[in-house]
Amino acid sequence: LVLAEAGLDVACLPVLDVLSADSHATAIGDRAFGADPAAVAALARAQVAGLETAGVLPVMKHLPGHGRARVDSHDALPRIDAAPADLSAVDLAPFRALAHLPLAMTAHLLLPAVDDSRPSTLSAAVIDRLIRSVGPLGIGYRGLLMSDDLAMGALGPDPVANALGALDAGCDLALYCPGEVEANRAVLSALAGRLAPPVPARPQ
């Protein structure tokens, strides 16, 4: 209700990252619901119900799961060495349970078992195989997929390259959040050709 009363109709919740022994204390830490995927999903459903009752759209994050990260992706690129089957059984499970939600956000992670060179937000392989796929190793997510902030330290320093890379990989929205006017202009200019043309006004 506080969000709705403030005029906000979208919230970047729930956090569906599953805690592990390797979870970075401040990157995820007490932001996560716990270490059991089923409990994480159940608690997230309750949070979603509360948001929706107040008229606020939820954005589940961070696909395909930030819980195993040992470093904070705000500062550096976490490397997750788990096998795809292990990711599917634990990390992806809460997202799969809430795959009907309309909005979701990526994590900036390196998952060598799927793509050993590109962070997940910039990886078509990760987005196709783990996020969009309906197979046994996928979440089967079909809603709008936005990137996490493209200015985070996990990615390279070029916001234009990051924005184009995120869209090329399969993100629907590229978020660049620092509020740096010239960098924002550069990103918008680079993406101008990707934007849908305006719908012509109907004749009166």
N, C-alpha and C positions, 0 to 999 in steps of 0.2 A: 504493500500500500504506500510506503514511503516513496518508492520509485514512481509510482503512478501519480501521486500527489505532486511530485516535482516535475511532472510532465514528461517523464521518460517511459517509453513504451517498448523498449528492448533492453534486456540485461544479459551480460555475458556469464550466464549461469545455466545449467549446473556444471561444476567441475567433475568430470567423470574419470579423472586419472586415478589409477589404483595404486595405493601406497605399496612400496616394497622396501627391502632393507637398504636399497641404494637411493631411495628418494631424496632429492636435495631438500634440505630442511626449510629453506625460505621460498624456493621456486614452487614447490607443491606443499610439503609440510601439512599444516592444519587446514589448508584449503581443500584437501581431499576428504572424502567421507570415510575412508578406511582402506583396509587391505583385502577385503573380501569382495570380489566382483559382484556377487548377487546382492550384498548389502549396499554397495555403492549404487547399483541400479535402483534398488527399492527406495533409498533415501532421495535419490535424484528425482524419481517420479513424484515424490511428495513435494519437493521443491518446485518442480515444474507446475504441479497443480496449484500451488500457492501463487506463483507468478501469473499463471493464466487466469486465475480467479480475479486478480487485480488488474487484468488487461495488459499484462506485460509479456512480450514474446521472449522465450528462453533461447539462448545460444549455447548449445552443449560444446564443451571443449575439454582437452585439446587433442583432436584426432591425429594419429591413431593411438595416443596414450603417452603421457609424459612421466608416468610414475616411476619408471626405471632410471630416469636421468640422474646422473651424479653431479652434474653442473647446471647452473642456472642459465637457461637459453637467453635471458636478457643480456648475459655477459659473454657466453661462448656457446659453441655448438655441442650439445650432448651426443654421445655415441651410445647407441643401444645395440648390444651384441646378441640379444635373444633371437632364437629361431622363430620363423613365422608361425609355426604351430603353437609355440609358447605364448607369443603375442596374442594369437587368436583366442586361446583358452582363458587368458587373464586380462590383458590390457584392452583388447577389443570388445570383450564381452559386455560391459556396461553400455558402450556405444551401440552395439548391436541391439540391445534391449530397448534403446530409445531412438532407434533409427528412423522412427516416424516423425521426429521433430523437424520443423521447417528450416532451422538455421543451425549451423555448426561452424567451428573454428579449428584450423589446423594447429599442430605443434611444429616447432622448428627442431627437428631431430635428424641425426644420421642413423639410418637403419641398414647396415652393410649387407644383411641377408637379402634385402630387396633392392637397394640401390646404394652402392659403395662410394658414390661421388657427389650426390646431390642431397641437400637437406629435404626432409619430407615435404615441406611447403612448395618446394621447387621441383619435386620429383613426380613425373607422370606415372612412374612405376609404382610408387607408394600410393598415390591417390587412386590409380586404377585398381591395383591388386588388393590393397588393404582397406581402402575407404569406400570405393564405389562398387567393388565386386560383390556379387551375391553368393559367391562360392564359399566353401568351408573356411577359407582363410580371410574372408572379407567381412566388413560391417554391413554392406549393402545399402549405404546411405545414398539417397536420391534427392535430398533437399539442397538448399543453397549453402555452398561451402565458401567461407571467407578465410583469408589468411590471418594469422596472428600479426602483430605489428611488424612491418618489414624493416623497421629501423633497429631491431634488436641485434645484439652482438653475435647471435648464432649465425647470422647471414652476412654477406659481404657488405661493404660500405656504400655501394651504389644503389640508391633507392629506385632508380629507373629500371636497372637490370633486375632487381628483385621483384618489382611489380610486374614487369613483362614475364619474368620467369614463373611467377605464381600463376598468372593467367594461362600461360602456355602449358603448365603442368596440369591444369584442370580446376583451379580455384575460380569461383565466380566473382568474387570481390577481392581486391587487394587493399589492405589497410596500411596506411602510412600515418603514424600518429604523433610525431613530435611537434607539429605546428610550425615547422620551418618554412617560411613563405616561399623562398626561391626553390627549395627542394620540392615543395608541394606543386608549384607551378611546373617544374620539370616533369614530375610524374604525370600530372594531368595532361600536359602537352604530348607526352609519349603515348598515353593511353587514348588520346582523342580519336584516333582512327579505329579503336576497338568499340567505341560507344555506338549504341544503336541510334540511327538518325531520328530526329524528332518526328512525331506523328503530325502530319499536316492538319491544320484546322479544317473542320467541316464548313462548307459554305453555309452562310445564314439564309 
